[in-house]
Amino acid sequence: MTYTEDDLTEALIQYHKDRHLVEIVEPEAFYNNYGMRGYPDLYVQFNRAPEDLIESHLVEIKSEYAVKSATGANEIIRQFNKMRRHFYEDEDRHVPFPRNEFEEVVLVFELAFIPSEYTLLHLLDNKEMYNEAINISDPAYSKLPRDQSNEGVHSGVEVDLTFRHPAAPGYAYSLVSKNRSCEVHCW
């Protein structure tokens, strides 16, 4: 069976609603910063109260069909990096602010591929490009709207390239990660 971006988006929404204190769930979350606009597949913000943590996730999902439809890895990377650079620059999109001195905020930018032979081969064929894109030195949170700062934002902004399957959305196999080695993660 071939899965679509909608299949994984729906599965991730349900996963987060079942396990977290969700504040925002927004599929196809529109952003616009002086003409730099786009629609990440999913924007989720939730609290992990026991850990004094607010997580803000932006997920761009690519199915086999989306990879085949793209002109190449460069188009996928360009779309992902545009989201990273401009989502929080939109004056209507605010980075969550800690509510107390112990609470931290983590920004997660994820490029998730739905596993298939084609997407795996695409990633292997373009591994250097994806590795460079994920490890870009200009962090996305350095460009915030004028009325915001990154004070209180967890210094470990996470940028991941993963495989996620709609049947098991809580398990992500991180192929490339700015902060982690290649391993399976459960959120």
MOQUIQUI-V588590 format. One record per run of one state. SS is the DSSP state (hx for helix, st for strand, lp for the rest). FROM is the first residue (numbers start at 0). TO is the last residue. If there is no record, write none. Layout:
SS:FROM:TO
SS:FROM:TO
This chain:
lp:0:3
hx:4:18
lp:19:19
st:20:32
lp:33:34
st:35:47
hx:48:50
lp:51:51
st:52:61
lp:62:62
hx:63:68
lp:69:71
hx:72:88
lp:89:102
st:103:112
lp:113:115
hx:116:124
lp:125:125
hx:126:133
lp:134:138
hx:139:141
lp:142:151
st:152:152
lp:153:156
st:157:164
lp:165:166
st:167:176
lp:177:181
st:182:185
lp:186:186
